[in-house]
Amino acid sequence: MAKVEKEKKDKSHFFKDFKAELKKVIWPTPKQVVNNTTAVVVIVLITALIVFVLDLTFETLNTHGVNRLKSIVRVEENVIDNNTVDNTTNTIDEKGEQETDANTVPEE
């Protein structure tokens, strides 16, 4: 029975302390709550707008940059292909003799 009485005292003591602590809290006025809420919402919207603009900018740069790089690579591949067909690559073997690369077509 002593255990049950102690638990009741602990619970009532807890709730008394809880109520006393809540009385010590400085609660914001409704005007302060509105001002703080407005400030938070505005800051979140501004941050979201900045992230959206940066995302859109980088996506556009990435798309145009990748397409430009692809076109540059295609042009360079065509130039390289044309050069290998038009020109022969001559190398000197170990014996000092000149040989023609088998992958290219000799010039006429």
C-alpha positions, 0 to 999 in steps of 0.5 A: 500500500505504501507503494501506491501512495508514493506513486500518487504523491509522485504523480501529483508532485509532477503535475504541480511542478509541471504547472509551476514551470508553465507559469514561468514560461513567457508566452509570445503575444498574438502579434509576435506570433503573426510577425514571426510566422510571417518572417519564417514564411517569407524567408522560406519563399525567398529561399525556394525562389533562389533555389528554383532560379539556380536550378533552372539556370544550371539545367539550361546551361547543362542542356545547352553546354552538353549539346554544344559539346556534342556538336564540337565532338562530332565536328572534330570526329569528322575532321579526324576521319577526313584526315585519316582517309586523306593522309597516310601515316608513315612510321619508321620500323625497328630496321629504319625502314618506312612503312605505311599504316594499314588503317589509312588509305594512301594518298594519290 
